[in-house]
Amino acid sequence: MQPYFYSFSEFIAMGKHGVFVWSCWAITVGMMLAFVFYSRRQRQALIKQLAIQQARQAQRTTKTPTPVTKNTH
């Protein structure tokens, strides 16, 4: 069994297809990283939004309701 590439520079060049191959790799890895960072940011925003919503709900339940009176004027 013989190696397809005899040197690292041949591996990088990929038989004159290196620019296409490595740019595809870079785009794929970049998009995957962007998706991970976007998902983490969305998760943090959701957690913050839920905390705010829970705080509002807790405030509503702890407030004493004021009695409704009718004006008879």
N, CA, C and O atoms as CSV, one atom per row, in Angstrom:
chain,resi,resn,atom,element,x,y,z
A,1,MET,N,N,0.844,-1.181,0.000
A,1,MET,CA,C,0.000,0.000,0.000
A,1,MET,C,C,0.887,1.242,0.000
A,1,MET,O,O,1.729,1.409,0.882
A,2,GLN,N,N,0.699,2.090,-0.969
A,2,GLN,CA,C,1.502,3.312,-1.069
A,2,GLN,C,C,0.657,4.509,-0.641
A,2,GLN,O,O,-0.544,4.564,-0.906
A,3,PRO,N,N,1.301,5.460,0.021
A,3,PRO,CA,C,0.555,6.663,0.413
A,3,PRO,C,C,0.196,7.496,-0.824
A,3,PRO,O,O,0.935,7.526,-1.808
A,4,TYR,N,N,-0.937,8.157,-0.749
A,4,TYR,CA,C,-1.378,8.988,-1.858
A,4,TYR,C,C,-0.571,10.283,-1.923
A,4,TYR,O,O,-0.280,10.793,-3.005
A,5,PHE,N,N,-0.219,10.804,-0.758
A,5,PHE,CA,C,0.580,12.024,-0.681
A,5,PHE,C,C,1.918,11.686,-0.043
A,5,PHE,O,O,1.972,11.018,0.990
A,6,TYR,N,N,2.986,12.145,-0.656
A,6,TYR,CA,C,4.322,11.851,-0.152
A,6,TYR,C,C,4.868,12.957,0.752
A,6,TYR,O,O,5.870,12.758,1.438
A,7,SER,N,N,4.226,14.095,0.755
A,7,SER,CA,C,4.674,15.190,1.619
A,7,SER,C,C,3.453,15.966,2.100
A,7,SER,O,O,2.349,15.825,1.575
A,8,PHE,N,N,3.688,16.780,3.107
A,8,PHE,CA,C,2.607,17.583,3.662
A,8,PHE,C,C,2.136,18.635,2.656
A,8,PHE,O,O,0.944,18.933,2.577
A,9,SER,N,N,3.068,19.194,1.892
A,9,SER,CA,C,2.677,20.197,0.891
A,9,SER,C,C,1.805,19.576,-0.204
A,9,SER,O,O,0.906,20.240,-0.720
A,10,GLU,N,N,2.054,18.321,-0.564
A,10,GLU,CA,C,1.192,17.637,-1.525
A,10,GLU,C,C,-0.197,17.404,-0.922
A,10,GLU,O,O,-1.211,17.500,-1.614
A,11,PHE,N,N,-0.225,17.102,0.356
A,11,PHE,CA,C,-1.499,16.915,1.039
A,11,PHE,C,C,-2.311,18.209,1.031
A,11,PHE,O,O,-3.515,18.187,0.773
A,12,ILE,N,N,-1.660,19.324,1.310
A,12,ILE,CA,C,-2.346,20.615,1.314
A,12,ILE,C,C,-2.823,20.973,-0.095
A,12,ILE,O,O,-3.924,21.499,-0.256
A,13,ALA,N,N,-2.011,20.697,-1.111
A,13,ALA,CA,C,-2.372,21.029,-2.492
A,13,ALA,C,C,-3.487,20.124,-3.017
A,13,ALA,O,O,-4.254,20.541,-3.885
A,14,MET,N,N,-3.591,18.909,-2.514
A,14,MET,CA,C,-4.627,17.942,-2.903
A,14,MET,C,C,-4.725,17.789,-4.428
A,14,MET,O,O,-5.821,17.763,-4.986
A,15,GLY,N,N,-3.594,17.690,-5.076
A,15,GLY,CA,C,-3.609,17.497,-6.524
A,15,GLY,C,C,-4.268,18.655,-7.259
A,15,GLY,O,O,-5.068,18.434,-8.168
A,16,LYS,N,N,-3.948,19.865,-6.884
A,16,LYS,CA,C,-4.467,21.116,-7.445
A,16,LYS,C,C,-5.934,21.387,-7.091
A,16,LYS,O,O,-6.537,22.316,-7.630
A,17,HIS,N,N,-6.498,20.599,-6.208
A,17,HIS,CA,C,-7.866,20.840,-5.747
A,17,HIS,C,C,-7.890,21.363,-4.313
A,17,HIS,O,O,-8.956,21.479,-3.710
A,18,GLY,N,N,-6.738,21.672,-3.780
A,18,GLY,CA,C,-6.626,22.083,-2.382
A,18,GLY,C,C,-7.425,23.322,-2.043
A,18,GLY,O,O,-8.027,23.397,-0.972
A,19,VAL,N,N,-7.439,24.304,-2.946
A,19,VAL,CA,C,-8.172,25.548,-2.669
A,19,VAL,C,C,-9.659,25.239,-2.477
A,19,VAL,O,O,-10.287,25.738,-1.544
A,20,PHE,N,N,-10.208,24.421,-3.358
A,20,PHE,CA,C,-11.620,24.053,-3.244
A,20,PHE,C,C,-11.878,23.218,-1.986
A,20,PHE,O,O,-12.820,23.489,-1.240
A,21,VAL,N,N,-11.053,22.218,-1.758
A,21,VAL,CA,C,-11.256,21.318,-0.619
A,21,VAL,C,C,-11.155,22.073,0.699
A,21,VAL,O,O,-12.036,21.950,1.551
A,22,TRP,N,N,-10.099,22.849,0.876
A,22,TRP,CA,C,-9.897,23.519,2.158
A,22,TRP,C,C,-10.866,24.677,2.365
A,22,TRP,O,O,-11.233,24.975,3.501
A,23,SER,N,N,-11.286,25.334,1.287
A,23,SER,CA,C,-12.298,26.387,1.462
A,23,SER,C,C,-13.631,25.776,1.876
A,23,SER,O,O,-14.347,26.362,2.688
A,24,CYS,N,N,-13.977,24.609,1.335
A,24,CYS,CA,C,-15.201,23.918,1.764
A,24,CYS,C,C,-15.115,23.512,3.229
A,24,CYS,O,O,-16.084,23.655,3.976
A,25,TRP,N,N,-13.969,23.013,3.633
A,25,TRP,CA,C,-13.763,22.663,5.038
A,25,TRP,C,C,-13.925,23.894,5.924
A,25,TRP,O,O,-14.595,23.841,6.955
A,26,ALA,N,N,-13.309,24.998,5.518
A,26,ALA,CA,C,-13.370,26.225,6.327
A,26,ALA,C,C,-14.803,26.745,6.429
A,26,ALA,O,O,-15.240,27.152,7.506
A,27,ILE,N,N,-15.527,26.732,5.324
A,27,ILE,CA,C,-16.913,27.198,5.344
A,27,ILE,C,C,-17.762,26.300,6.243
A,27,ILE,O,O,-18.574,26.794,7.026
A,28,THR,N,N,-17.581,25.002,6.134
A,28,THR,CA,C,-18.355,24.063,6.944
A,28,THR,C,C,-18.073,24.248,8.432
A,28,THR,O,O,-19.002,24.341,9.234
A,29,VAL,N,N,-16.813,24.301,8.796
A,29,VAL,CA,C,-16.450,24.476,10.202
A,29,VAL,C,C,-16.929,25.839,10.706
A,29,VAL,O,O,-17.420,25.951,11.829
A,30,GLY,N,N,-16.787,26.871,9.877
A,30,GLY,CA,C,-17.245,28.203,10.264
A,30,GLY,C,C,-18.744,28.244,10.509
A,30,GLY,O,O,-19.201,28.845,11.482
A,31,MET,N,N,-19.513,27.607,9.630
A,31,MET,CA,C,-20.962,27.582,9.804
A,31,MET,C,C,-21.366,26.780,11.048
A,31,MET,O,O,-22.299,27.156,11.757
A,32,MET,N,N,-20.674,25.701,11.302
A,32,MET,CA,C,-20.988,24.910,12.496
A,32,MET,C,C,-20.688,25.701,13.768
A,32,MET,O,O,-21.469,25.666,14.718
A,33,LEU,N,N,-19.569,26.408,13.791
A,33,LEU,CA,C,-19.239,27.235,14.953
A,33,LEU,C,C,-20.243,28.371,15.115
A,33,LEU,O,O,-20.660,28.683,16.230
A,34,ALA,N,N,-20.629,28.989,14.000
A,34,ALA,CA,C,-21.622,30.062,14.056
A,34,ALA,C,C,-22.939,29.541,14.612
A,34,ALA,O,O,-23.587,30.221,15.409
A,35,PHE,N,N,-23.339,28.349,14.204
A,35,PHE,CA,C,-24.570,27.753,14.708
A,35,PHE,C,C,-24.484,27.484,16.202
A,35,PHE,O,O,-25.452,27.707,16.929
A,36,VAL,N,N,-23.345,27.011,16.663
A,36,VAL,CA,C,-23.164,26.753,18.098
A,36,VAL,C,C,-23.260,28.059,18.881
A,36,VAL,O,O,-23.961,28.121,19.891
A,37,PHE,N,N,-22.567,29.100,18.431
A,37,PHE,CA,C,-22.607,30.378,19.147
A,37,PHE,C,C,-23.993,31.004,19.104
A,37,PHE,O,O,-24.448,31.574,20.096
A,38,TYR,N,N,-24.668,30.903,17.959
A,38,TYR,CA,C,-26.024,31.436,17.834
A,38,TYR,C,C,-26.971,30.702,18.785
A,38,TYR,O,O,-27.788,31.327,19.461
A,39,SER,N,N,-26.858,29.386,18.831
A,39,SER,CA,C,-27.729,28.587,19.701
A,39,SER,C,C,-27.489,28.914,21.168
A,39,SER,O,O,-28.437,29.003,21.948
A,40,ARG,N,N,-26.231,29.093,21.546
A,40,ARG,CA,C,-25.925,29.439,22.941
A,40,ARG,C,C,-26.503,30.811,23.299
A,40,ARG,O,O,-27.043,30.994,24.390
A,41,ARG,N,N,-26.390,31.767,22.383
A,41,ARG,CA,C,-26.922,33.107,22.638
A,41,ARG,C,C,-28.452,33.067,22.756
A,41,ARG,O,O,-29.028,33.716,23.629
A,42,GLN,N,N,-29.101,32.306,21.880
A,42,GLN,CA,C,-30.554,32.168,21.945
A,42,GLN,C,C,-30.985,31.512,23.253
A,42,GLN,O,O,-31.986,31.908,23.852
A,43,ARG,N,N,-30.235,30.516,23.692
A,43,ARG,CA,C,-30.548,29.831,24.951
A,43,ARG,C,C,-30.427,30.792,26.122
A,43,ARG,O,O,-31.290,30.814,26.999
A,44,GLN,N,N,-29.357,31.593,26.142
A,44,GLN,CA,C,-29.170,32.551,27.224
A,44,GLN,C,C,-30.284,33.597,27.229
A,44,GLN,O,O,-30.764,33.994,28.291
A,45,ALA,N,N,-30.693,34.042,26.034
A,45,ALA,CA,C,-31.774,35.020,25.937
A,45,ALA,C,C,-33.085,34.416,26.435
A,45,ALA,O,O,-33.859,35.089,27.115
A,46,LEU,N,N,-33.333,33.165,26.104
A,46,LEU,CA,C,-34.553,32.493,26.555
A,46,LEU,C,C,-34.563,32.340,28.071
A,46,LEU,O,O,-35.589,32.567,28.712
A,47,ILE,N,N,-33.437,31.960,28.640
A,47,ILE,CA,C,-33.352,31.806,30.095
A,47,ILE,C,C,-33.592,33.151,30.781
A,47,ILE,O,O,-34.294,33.218,31.790
A,48,LYS,N,N,-33.018,34.205,30.242
A,48,LYS,CA,C,-33.211,35.542,30.809
A,48,LYS,C,C,-34.679,35.960,30.704
A,48,LYS,O,O,-35.247,36.504,31.651
A,49,GLN,N,N,-35.282,35.702,29.553
A,49,GLN,CA,C,-36.686,36.052,29.339
A,49,GLN,C,C,-37.601,35.271,30.294
A,49,GLN,O,O,-38.560,35.826,30.829
A,50,LEU,N,N,-37.306,34.000,30.500
A,50,LEU,CA,C,-38.108,33.198,31.423
A,50,LEU,C,C,-37.949,33.679,32.862
A,50,LEU,O,O,-38.915,33.667,33.626
A,51,ALA,N,N,-36.751,34.098,33.237
A,51,ALA,CA,C,-36.532,34.617,34.587
A,51,ALA,C,C,-37.333,35.898,34.805
A,51,ALA,O,O,-37.925,36.093,35.867
A,52,ILE,N,N,-37.350,36.769,33.799
A,52,ILE,CA,C,-38.129,38.005,33.897
A,52,ILE,C,C,-39.613,37.685,34.015
A,52,ILE,O,O,-40.324,38.286,34.820
A,53,GLN,N,N,-40.072,36.744,33.214
A,53,GLN,CA,C,-41.471,36.350,33.248
A,53,GLN,C,C,-41.845,35.749,34.604
A,53,GLN,O,O,-42.917,36.039,35.136
A,54,GLN,N,N,-40.982,34.926,35.156
A,54,GLN,CA,C,-41.252,34.345,36.477
A,54,GLN,C,C,-41.277,35.418,37.556
A,54,GLN,O,O,-42.092,35.351,38.476
A,55,ALA,N,N,-40.396,36.405,37.452
A,55,ALA,CA,C,-40.372,37.488,38.439
A,55,ALA,C,C,-41.669,38.294,38.366
A,55,ALA,O,O,-42.239,38.651,39.398
A,56,ARG,N,N,-42.131,38.579,37.161
A,56,ARG,CA,C,-43.399,39.313,37.014
A,56,ARG,C,C,-44.560,38.507,37.592
A,56,ARG,O,O,-45.423,39.046,38.285
A,57,GLN,N,N,-44.564,37.231,37.299
A,57,GLN,CA,C,-45.630,36.387,37.796
A,57,GLN,C,C,-45.591,36.310,39.323
A,57,GLN,O,O,-46.638,36.304,39.972
A,58,ALA,N,N,-44.404,36.253,39.888
A,58,ALA,CA,C,-44.277,36.219,41.343
A,58,ALA,C,C,-44.760,37.525,41.958
A,58,ALA,O,O,-45.365,37.509,43.030
A,59,GLN,N,N,-44.507,38.657,41.302
A,59,GLN,CA,C,-44.978,39.941,41.804
A,59,GLN,C,C,-46.501,40.010,41.787
A,59,GLN,O,O,-47.118,40.534,42.714
A,60,ARG,N,N,-47.091,39.484,40.738
A,60,ARG,CA,C,-48.557,39.514,40.640
A,60,ARG,C,C,-49.216,38.691,41.738
A,60,ARG,O,O,-50.252,39.081,42.276
A,61,THR,N,N,-48.623,37.568,42.066
A,61,THR,CA,C,-49.242,36.702,43.070
A,61,THR,C,C,-49.022,37.216,44.486
A,61,THR,O,O,-49.809,36.898,45.378
A,62,THR,N,N,-47.970,38.002,44.717
A,62,THR,CA,C,-47.714,38.504,46.075
A,62,THR,C,C,-48.449,39.809,46.352
A,62,THR,O,O,-48.621,40.172,47.516
A,63,LYS,N,N,-48.881,40.515,45.335
A,63,LYS,CA,C,-49.623,41.760,45.557
A,63,LYS,C,C,-51.010,41.431,46.084
A,63,LYS,O,O,-51.649,40.469,45.657
A,64,THR,N,N,-51.461,42.264,47.033
A,64,THR,CA,C,-52.813,42.077,47.553
A,64,THR,C,C,-53.766,42.825,46.633
A,64,THR,O,O,-53.511,43.975,46.276
A,65,PRO,N,N,-54.832,42.199,46.259
A,65,PRO,CA,C,-55.768,42.886,45.364
A,65,PRO,C,C,-56.504,43.997,46.101
A,65,PRO,O,O,-56.879,43.845,47.264
A,66,THR,N,N,-56.702,45.100,45.418
A,66,THR,CA,C,-57.429,46.219,46.012
A,66,THR,C,C,-58.913,46.015,45.749
A,66,THR,O,O,-59.295,45.591,44.658
A,67,PRO,N,N,-59.744,46.309,46.723
A,67,PRO,CA,C,-61.181,46.116,46.526
A,67,PRO,C,C,-61.717,47.119,45.511
A,67,PRO,O,O,-61.302,48.277,45.475
A,68,VAL,N,N,-62.628,46.655,44.705
A,68,VAL,CA,C,-63.239,47.503,43.676
A,68,VAL,C,C,-64.462,48.174,44.296
A,68,VAL,O,O,-65.350,47.509,44.829
A,69,THR,N,N,-64.488,49.511,44.214
A,69,THR,CA,C,-65.641,50.253,44.730
A,69,THR,C,C,-66.288,50.994,43.592
A,69,THR,O,O,-65.625,51.450,42.660
A,70,LYS,N,N,-67.584,51.106,43.683
A,70,LYS,CA,C,-68.332,51.827,42.656
A,70,LYS,C,C,-68.553,53.254,43.100
A,70,LYS,O,O,-68.872,53.518,44.259
A,71,ASN,N,N,-68.379,54.169,42.167
A,71,ASN,CA,C,-68.713,55.563,42.455
A,71,ASN,C,C,-70.207,55.745,42.169
A,71,ASN,O,O,-70.689,55.378,41.098
A,72,THR,N,N,-70.903,56.291,43.098
A,72,THR,CA,C,-72.356,56.493,42.927
A,72,THR,C,C,-72.674,57.953,42.716
A,72,THR,O,O,-73.769,58.384,43.077
A,73,HIS,N,N,-71.820,58.702,42.176
A,73,HIS,CA,C,-72.060,60.126,41.952
A,73,HIS,C,C,-72.914,60.351,40.773
A,73,HIS,O,O,-73.216,61.497,40.440
